[in-house]
């Protein structure tokens, strides 16, 4: 199954966060607890970690981009062979854990 990673929220009434750094390229398999991406608010860094295993299939936002809460950042799959959907809006959200530092 394909899942979408979205900008987590709500975080202190913020509407958007900046993509700071991806911790893997397309094709990387993530395990629960592994950091996927770091996001930045105007005051803090948000570490987004996998809550379930999955393979990063497509990155939709580059480092430096500002994205609204709820917007898709990337697509993940249970395995690397699954076909991607035509739209990033179609997949269910990927479960993640996030910590504000």
Backbone as CSV, one residue per row, in Angstrom:
resi,resn,N_x,N_y,N_z,CA_x,CA_y,CA_z,C_x,C_y,C_z
1,UNK,0.847,-1.184,0.000,0.000,0.000,0.000,0.891,1.246,0.000
2,UNK,0.431,2.285,-0.666,1.152,3.557,-0.714,0.539,4.506,0.321
3,UNK,1.413,5.219,1.037,1.008,6.184,2.060,1.647,7.528,1.751
4,UNK,1.017,8.606,2.229,1.628,9.927,2.066,2.116,10.424,3.422
5,UNK,3.313,10.995,3.428,3.851,11.665,4.604,3.431,13.116,4.490
6,UNK,2.721,13.622,5.492,2.251,15.004,5.453,2.952,15.821,6.528
7,UNK,2.935,17.144,6.360,3.468,18.037,7.384,2.634,17.823,8.642
8,UNK,3.278,17.414,9.752,2.516,17.133,10.969,1.975,18.408,11.602
9,UNK,0.937,18.248,12.368,0.365,19.386,13.073,-0.804,18.923,13.904
10,UNK,-1.419,19.784,14.640,-1.056,21.190,14.810,0.149,21.354,15.737
11,UNK,0.933,22.385,15.469,2.095,22.713,16.289,2.020,24.197,16.618
12,UNK,1.679,24.512,17.847,1.669,25.900,18.335,1.075,26.897,17.344
13,UNK,-0.054,26.564,16.769,-0.768,27.464,15.861,0.022,27.846,14.610
14,UNK,0.999,27.017,14.225,1.747,27.282,12.995,0.957,26.785,11.798
15,UNK,1.073,27.492,10.702,0.393,27.089,9.479,1.321,26.413,8.489
16,UNK,2.646,26.666,8.591,3.584,26.048,7.671,4.928,25.823,8.346
17,UNK,5.675,24.859,7.795,7.010,24.529,8.271,7.930,24.405,7.065
18,UNK,9.235,24.611,7.292,10.219,24.512,6.210,10.894,23.148,6.263
19,UNK,11.064,22.522,5.103,11.790,21.255,5.011,13.270,21.581,5.184
20,UNK,13.875,20.999,6.223,15.276,21.277,6.527,16.195,20.255,5.869
21,UNK,15.931,18.957,6.106,16.839,17.919,5.615,16.131,16.573,5.543
22,UNK,16.255,15.906,4.410,15.760,14.535,4.258,16.838,13.574,4.748
23,UNK,16.461,12.547,5.472,17.420,11.577,6.011,17.398,10.277,5.217
24,UNK,17.308,10.389,3.932,17.331,9.229,3.050,16.862,9.634,1.667
25,UNK,17.295,8.875,0.691,16.912,9.119,-0.696,15.787,8.165,-1.082
26,UNK,15.199,8.411,-2.241,14.167,7.519,-2.765,14.734,6.101,-2.820
27,UNK,13.952,5.142,-2.328,14.373,3.745,-2.290,14.861,3.297,-0.930
28,UNK,15.120,4.245,-0.021,15.588,3.885,1.322,14.451,3.269,2.118
29,UNK,14.747,2.179,2.803,13.782,1.531,3.698,13.971,2.092,5.105
30,UNK,12.876,2.524,5.708,12.894,3.063,7.064,12.286,2.052,8.026
31,UNK,12.786,2.055,9.253,12.245,1.210,10.318,11.631,2.126,11.368
32,UNK,10.724,1.614,12.198,10.117,2.451,13.231,11.178,3.124,14.106
33,UNK,10.979,4.409,14.347,11.886,5.195,15.169,12.980,5.898,14.394
34,UNK,13.166,5.537,13.137,14.218,6.152,12.322,13.750,7.508,11.795
35,UNK,14.648,8.508,11.841,14.288,9.841,11.372,14.150,9.854,9.854
36,UNK,13.035,10.432,9.396,12.756,10.550,7.963,13.174,11.931,7.457
37,UNK,12.722,12.964,8.161,12.950,14.331,7.701,12.963,15.262,8.911
38,UNK,13.725,16.345,8.792,13.698,17.407,9.787,12.981,18.598,9.165
39,UNK,12.065,19.159,9.933,11.329,20.346,9.518,11.676,21.465,10.483
40,UNK,11.451,22.703,10.068,11.818,23.836,10.902,10.655,24.814,10.994
41,UNK,10.403,25.279,12.207,9.487,26.396,12.412,10.368,27.635,12.534
42,UNK,9.779,28.762,12.858,10.584,29.966,13.052,11.379,29.898,14.349
43,UNK,11.012,28.948,15.245,11.656,28.881,16.555,12.243,27.527,16.910
44,UNK,11.915,26.468,16.195,12.330,25.126,16.612,12.486,24.198,15.413
45,UNK,13.127,23.050,15.674,13.269,21.986,14.682,12.308,20.865,15.056
46,UNK,11.637,20.304,14.067,10.697,19.203,14.273,11.297,17.964,13.613
47,UNK,11.585,16.941,14.428,12.128,15.681,13.923,10.970,14.733,13.647
48,UNK,10.827,14.300,12.401,9.748,13.396,12.002,10.345,12.003,11.836
49,UNK,9.804,11.035,12.596,10.326,9.666,12.607,9.254,8.680,12.153
50,UNK,9.708,7.604,11.536,8.793,6.556,11.079,8.150,5.870,12.280
51,UNK,6.855,5.625,12.197,6.140,4.874,13.229,5.887,3.444,12.758
52,UNK,6.197,3.179,11.492,6.031,1.843,10.911,7.077,1.671,9.812
53,UNK,7.381,0.445,9.437,8.355,0.251,8.359,7.786,0.700,7.018
54,UNK,8.665,1.137,6.134,8.236,1.540,4.805,9.411,1.964,3.951
55,UNK,9.157,2.100,2.656,10.177,2.490,1.684,9.812,3.866,1.135
56,UNK,10.771,4.792,1.167,10.562,6.121,0.594,10.481,5.975,-0.923
57,UNK,9.325,6.306,-1.491,9.098,6.095,-2.925,9.244,7.372,-3.749
58,UNK,8.820,8.515,-3.180,8.885,9.765,-3.946,8.945,10.925,-2.967
59,UNK,9.882,11.853,-3.192,9.973,13.080,-2.399,9.248,14.169,-3.177
60,UNK,8.290,14.823,-2.525,7.465,15.830,-3.192,7.905,17.260,-2.891
61,UNK,8.727,17.455,-1.842,9.163,18.787,-1.424,10.660,18.772,-1.153
62,UNK,11.361,19.720,-1.694,12.815,19.785,-1.530,13.195,20.506,-0.244
63,UNK,14.415,20.263,0.210,14.949,21.003,1.352,14.884,22.494,1.028
64,UNK,14.416,23.268,1.993,14.262,24.707,1.813,12.843,25.139,1.502
65,UNK,11.999,24.220,1.051,10.603,24.549,0.736,9.789,24.753,2.009
66,UNK,8.903,25.735,2.001,7.927,25.940,3.075,6.634,25.257,2.656
67,UNK,6.075,24.451,3.552,4.857,23.696,3.251,3.831,23.875,4.362
68,UNK,2.571,23.931,3.989,1.480,24.081,4.957,1.237,22.775,5.710
69,UNK,0.785,22.890,6.960,0.417,21.723,7.759,-0.617,20.915,6.984
70,UNK,-0.399,19.599,6.890,-1.302,18.712,6.174,-0.928,18.458,4.723
71,UNK,0.014,19.233,4.170,0.431,19.047,2.778,1.315,17.811,2.643
72,UNK,1.184,17.050,1.559,2.051,15.885,1.344,3.511,16.302,1.122
73,UNK,4.425,15.620,1.818,5.861,15.836,1.656,6.508,14.741,0.820
74,UNK,5.990,13.506,0.971,6.596,12.357,0.300,5.595,11.213,0.250
75,UNK,5.896,10.238,-0.606,5.100,9.012,-0.676,5.955,7.840,-0.212
76,UNK,5.362,6.965,0.580,6.004,5.756,1.090,5.198,4.559,0.643
77,UNK,5.852,3.411,0.559,5.166,2.173,0.223,5.607,1.055,1.134
78,UNK,4.792,0.005,1.171,5.172,-1.180,1.934,6.372,-1.859,1.293
79,UNK,6.502,-1.722,-0.030,7.686,-2.241,-0.720,7.993,-1.347,-1.920
80,UNK,9.152,-1.547,-2.517,9.625,-0.671,-3.588,8.992,-0.948,-4.945
81,UNK,8.223,-2.027,-5.076,7.683,-2.408,-6.381,6.259,-1.917,-6.630
82,UNK,5.599,-1.400,-5.625,4.207,-0.962,-5.798,4.124,0.234,-6.738
83,UNK,3.143,0.262,-7.625,2.984,1.427,-8.499,2.508,2.641,-7.694
84,UNK,2.999,3.808,-8.075,2.599,5.045,-7.405,1.265,5.528,-7.966
85,UNK,0.441,6.166,-7.135,-0.834,6.693,-7.625,-0.616,7.925,-8.503
86,UNK,-1.625,8.271,-9.267,-1.548,9.439,-10.144,-1.514,10.740,-9.347
87,UNK,-2.100,10.742,-8.151,-2.168,11.941,-7.322,-1.617,11.656,-5.933
88,UNK,-0.879,12.617,-5.366,-0.344,12.477,-4.006,-1.438,12.640,-2.960
89,UNK,-2.612,13.107,-3.359,-3.715,13.296,-2.417,-4.437,11.990,-2.117
90,UNK,-4.355,11.009,-2.998,-5.129,9.778,-2.864,-4.710,8.874,-1.703
91,UNK,-3.415,8.654,-1.444,-3.033,7.694,-0.399,-3.430,8.134,1.006
92,UNK,-3.542,7.140,1.885,-3.805,7.405,3.302,-2.553,8.004,3.935
93,UNK,-2.714,8.825,4.985,-1.542,9.393,5.662,-0.691,8.313,6.332
94,UNK,0.623,8.504,6.293,1.582,7.620,6.949,1.637,7.982,8.422
95,UNK,1.598,6.981,9.297,1.744,7.233,10.725,3.190,7.595,11.023
96,UNK,3.397,8.719,11.700,4.736,9.155,12.086,4.707,9.626,13.531
97,UNK,5.887,9.722,14.094,6.061,10.332,15.406,6.867,11.592,15.172
98,UNK,6.558,12.666,15.896,7.380,13.857,15.728,7.680,14.474,17.078
99,UNK,8.866,15.086,17.145,9.339,15.708,18.372,9.853,17.094,18.032
100,UNK,9.466,18.065,18.826,9.913,19.440,18.638,11.118,19.667,19.540
101,UNK,12.241,20.086,18.943,13.451,20.316,19.736,13.872,21.766,19.684
